[in-house]
Amino acid sequence: MPDDDALSPGDFDEVFAQVSGASRTNELFGQVLGPFPADVEPFSLVPRTGLDRVLAELRLEPGDRLLDLCCGRGGIGLWFASVSGARLTGVDFSPRAIAEASRRAESFVPRPQASFIVADASDTSLPAKTADAIICIDALQLVPGKDALLREVARVLRPGGRAVITTWERRGSGSQDLPPSYSIADAGALAGAAGLRVLGREERDDWLEQERAFYQRVIAEDSDQAEPALRLLAEEARDLLPYSASVRRLLLIATV
């Protein structure tokens, strides 16, 4: 995936073009991190048990408004909305991702009420205090304006609503030379400074172990004949695996 200094909608349009229809890559996600419900096809590194936990923490009721920031191809938000009866809005700055998310909504049974918009997750233009729940899955670390994204969460979330964020933090003061994806020092402090009240902050070593296993698997299957999506993930794995002992896997739950 692109680093912070290369982040653009075009970069992610290319990524999602590679991911779409990548059957073997989706199989590996399911085998190592899943199994996931049909049609979810996640591109995050949160395992199935972790996503079940995220869904439970949202406390969604039928008719609630769920906002998925940096939604990508939309599978996770569509799954959550389908099983809960929530009304989903997905936001991503990749036009390719939003087009695919809109199309994929038809695959879910029951079909959720869902809409998707192309926008910056740090400036969605959505009405204030209208979301009952917000998710941002494995994306905060890729956003240059992390504080701005978290302020947007605080602005859009209704009082008493819940936001659940998954990301990575670097460990200790001696890890400043980590890749940009591991740039966050204290996500809880960032959330607090943005106007959110942290309800829970958990370091998930079990997620990190499954992430390592997934990275090792895609490296093992990489070849000149592999799907472009798998090759992309293998490249990411080679870049990030050497630093895995220097990072924490984080689940953050917050409200306003």
C-alpha positions as CSV (number, residue, x, y, z in Angstrom):
1,M,0.0,0.0,0.0
2,P,1.2,3.6,-0.6
3,D,3.1,5.3,2.2
4,D,1.9,8.6,3.7
5,D,4.1,10.8,1.4
6,A,2.6,9.1,-1.7
7,L,-1.0,9.0,-0.7
8,S,-3.4,10.1,-3.4
9,P,-6.8,8.9,-4.8
10,G,-5.0,7.7,-7.9
11,D,-2.7,5.5,-5.9
12,F,-5.6,3.8,-4.3
13,D,-7.6,3.6,-7.6
14,E,-4.7,1.5,-8.8
15,V,-4.7,-0.7,-5.6
16,F,-8.4,-1.3,-5.8
17,A,-8.2,-2.1,-9.5
18,Q,-5.7,-4.9,-8.6
19,V,-7.8,-6.1,-5.6
20,S,-11.0,-6.4,-7.6
21,G,-11.5,-10.0,-8.7
22,A,-8.2,-11.2,-7.0
23,S,-9.6,-14.6,-6.2
24,R,-6.4,-16.1,-4.7
25,T,-5.7,-13.1,-2.6
26,N,-9.2,-13.2,-1.2
27,E,-8.8,-16.9,-0.5
28,L,-5.7,-16.1,1.6
29,F,-7.4,-13.4,3.6
30,G,-10.1,-16.0,4.4
31,Q,-7.7,-18.8,5.2
32,V,-5.4,-16.9,7.4
33,L,-7.5,-14.1,8.9
34,G,-11.0,-15.4,8.4
35,P,-13.3,-17.0,7.6
36,F,-15.3,-14.0,6.5
37,P,-18.9,-13.9,5.4
38,A,-19.5,-14.2,1.7
39,D,-18.8,-11.1,-0.4
40,V,-17.0,-9.1,2.5
41,E,-13.6,-9.5,0.9
42,P,-11.8,-7.3,3.4
43,F,-8.5,-5.6,2.5
44,S,-7.6,-4.8,6.1
45,L,-5.5,-6.9,8.4
46,V,-8.1,-7.2,11.2
47,P,-8.9,-10.9,11.7
48,R,-12.5,-12.2,11.7
49,T,-12.5,-12.3,15.5
50,G,-11.4,-8.7,15.6
51,L,-14.1,-7.5,13.2
52,D,-16.7,-9.4,15.3
53,R,-15.4,-7.4,18.3
54,V,-15.7,-4.1,16.3
55,L,-19.2,-4.9,15.4
56,A,-20.2,-5.7,19.0
57,E,-18.6,-2.5,20.3
58,L,-20.6,-0.4,17.8
59,R,-23.9,-1.5,19.5
60,L,-25.8,-1.0,16.3
61,E,-29.6,-1.0,16.3
62,P,-31.9,-1.2,13.2
63,G,-32.1,2.2,11.6
64,D,-28.9,3.6,13.2
65,R,-26.6,5.6,11.0
66,L,-23.2,4.0,10.5
67,L,-20.4,5.9,8.9
68,D,-17.5,4.0,7.5
69,L,-14.5,6.4,7.0
70,C,-11.9,5.3,4.4
71,C,-14.3,2.5,3.5
72,G,-12.4,1.2,0.5
73,R,-14.5,-1.3,-1.5
74,G,-17.1,-1.2,1.3
75,G,-17.3,-4.9,2.4
76,I,-16.9,-4.5,6.1
77,G,-19.4,-1.7,6.4
78,L,-21.9,-3.5,4.2
79,W,-21.6,-6.6,6.3
80,F,-22.2,-4.7,9.5
81,A,-25.2,-2.8,8.0
82,S,-26.6,-6.0,6.6
83,V,-26.6,-7.9,9.9
84,S,-27.6,-5.0,12.1
85,G,-30.2,-3.2,10.0
86,A,-28.1,0.1,10.3
87,R,-28.1,2.6,7.5
88,L,-24.6,2.9,6.0
89,T,-22.7,5.8,4.6
90,G,-19.3,4.9,3.2
91,V,-16.6,7.6,2.5
92,D,-13.4,7.2,0.6
93,F,-11.4,9.5,-1.6
94,S,-10.8,6.8,-4.3
95,P,-13.5,7.0,-7.0
96,R,-12.7,3.4,-8.0
97,A,-13.4,2.2,-4.5
98,I,-16.7,4.1,-4.1
99,A,-17.9,2.8,-7.5
100,E,-17.2,-0.8,-6.5
101,A,-18.7,-0.4,-3.0
102,S,-21.9,0.9,-4.6
103,R,-22.0,-2.0,-6.9
104,R,-21.2,-4.6,-4.2
105,A,-24.1,-3.6,-2.0
106,E,-26.4,-5.7,-4.2
107,S,-24.5,-8.8,-3.2
108,F,-25.4,-8.7,0.5
109,V,-28.5,-10.5,1.9
110,P,-30.4,-8.9,3.4
111,R,-29.4,-5.9,1.2
112,P,-28.4,-3.0,3.4
113,Q,-29.5,0.6,3.0
114,A,-26.3,2.1,1.9
115,S,-24.8,5.1,0.1
116,F,-21.2,5.9,-0.8
117,I,-19.6,9.2,-1.4
118,V,-16.2,10.3,-2.8
119,A,-14.8,12.7,-0.2
120,D,-11.8,13.3,2.1
121,A,-12.4,11.4,5.4
122,S,-11.1,14.5,7.2
123,D,-13.7,16.8,5.6
124,T,-16.7,14.8,4.6
125,S,-19.3,17.7,4.5
126,L,-21.7,15.4,6.3
127,P,-24.1,17.1,8.9
128,A,-22.7,17.4,12.4
129,K,-23.8,15.0,15.1
130,T,-25.7,12.7,12.8
131,A,-23.8,9.4,13.0
132,D,-24.8,6.9,15.6
133,A,-21.6,4.9,15.0
134,I,-18.3,5.4,13.1
135,I,-15.7,2.9,12.0
136,C,-12.2,3.5,10.6
137,I,-10.6,0.2,9.9
138,D,-6.8,0.1,9.4
139,A,-6.7,3.5,7.7
140,L,-5.8,6.2,10.3
141,Q,-2.1,5.4,9.9
142,L,-2.2,6.2,6.2
143,V,-3.9,9.6,6.6
144,P,-1.5,12.6,6.6
145,G,-4.0,14.7,8.7
146,K,-4.7,12.2,11.5
147,D,-5.8,14.9,13.9
148,A,-8.1,16.3,11.2
149,L,-9.7,12.9,10.6
150,L,-10.3,12.4,14.4
151,R,-11.8,15.9,14.7
152,E,-14.2,15.0,11.9
153,V,-15.2,11.9,13.8
154,A,-15.9,14.0,16.8
155,R,-17.9,16.5,14.7
156,V,-20.1,14.0,13.0
157,L,-20.6,11.5,15.8
158,R,-23.8,12.2,17.9
159,P,-23.4,12.5,21.7
160,G,-23.3,9.0,23.1
161,G,-22.5,7.4,19.8
162,R,-19.5,5.2,19.4
163,A,-16.4,5.3,17.2
164,V,-14.2,2.2,16.7
165,I,-10.8,2.6,15.1
166,T,-8.2,0.0,14.4
167,T,-4.6,1.0,13.6
168,W,-1.0,0.5,14.7
169,E,1.3,2.4,17.2
170,R,5.0,2.4,17.4
171,R,6.6,1.0,20.6
172,G,8.8,3.2,22.7
173,S,11.0,6.3,22.0
174,G,13.6,4.4,20.0
175,S,11.4,3.5,17.0
176,Q,11.3,6.9,15.2
177,D,12.8,5.3,12.0
178,L,9.8,3.0,11.4
179,P,8.0,3.2,8.1
180,P,5.3,5.9,7.7
181,S,2.6,3.3,8.2
182,Y,3.8,2.9,11.8
183,S,4.1,6.6,12.6
184,I,1.4,6.9,15.4
185,A,2.9,7.2,18.9
186,D,-0.3,7.5,20.9
187,A,-3.7,7.1,19.1
188,G,-5.6,7.6,22.4
189,A,-3.9,11.0,23.0
190,L,-4.6,12.0,19.4
191,A,-8.3,11.1,19.9
192,G,-8.5,13.0,23.1
193,A,-7.0,16.1,21.6
194,A,-9.5,15.9,18.8
195,G,-12.4,16.1,21.2
196,L,-13.2,12.4,21.6
197,R,-13.5,10.6,24.9
198,V,-11.7,7.3,24.9
199,L,-13.8,4.4,26.3
200,G,-11.3,1.7,25.6
201,R,-7.8,1.2,24.3
202,E,-6.6,-2.4,23.8
203,E,-3.3,-3.7,22.4
204,R,-4.1,-6.8,20.4
205,D,-1.1,-9.1,20.2
206,D,-3.3,-11.9,18.8
207,W,-4.1,-9.7,15.8
208,L,-0.5,-9.0,15.3
209,E,0.4,-12.7,15.3
210,Q,-2.2,-13.4,12.6
211,E,-1.0,-10.4,10.6
212,R,2.6,-11.9,10.7
213,A,1.2,-15.2,9.6
214,F,-0.7,-13.6,6.7
215,Y,2.4,-11.6,5.6
216,Q,4.5,-14.8,5.7
217,R,1.9,-16.6,3.6
218,V,1.7,-14.0,0.9
219,I,5.5,-13.9,0.7
220,A,5.6,-17.6,0.3
221,E,3.1,-17.5,-2.6
222,D,4.7,-14.6,-4.4
223,S,5.9,-15.2,-7.9
224,D,6.0,-13.6,-11.3
225,Q,2.8,-15.5,-12.0
226,A,1.0,-14.3,-8.9
227,E,-2.0,-12.0,-9.0
228,P,-1.0,-8.3,-8.9
229,A,-2.9,-7.9,-5.6
230,L,-0.9,-10.7,-4.0
231,R,2.4,-9.3,-5.3
232,L,1.5,-5.9,-3.9
233,L,0.8,-7.4,-0.5
234,A,4.0,-9.4,-0.6
235,E,6.0,-6.2,-1.3
236,E,4.2,-4.6,1.7
237,A,5.0,-7.7,3.8
238,R,8.7,-7.5,3.0
239,D,8.7,-3.8,3.9
240,L,6.9,-4.1,7.2
241,L,7.6,-7.6,8.7
242,P,11.1,-6.6,9.9
243,Y,9.5,-3.9,12.1
244,S,6.7,-6.0,13.6
245,A,8.3,-6.3,17.0
246,S,8.5,-2.5,17.2
247,V,4.7,-1.9,16.8
248,R,1.5,-2.4,18.7
249,R,-1.8,-3.5,17.2
250,L,-4.5,-1.3,18.5
251,L,-8.3,-1.3,19.0
252,L,-9.6,2.1,20.1
253,I,-13.2,2.8,21.2
254,A,-14.3,6.4,21.7
255,T,-17.4,8.6,22.1
256,V,-18.3,12.3,22.4
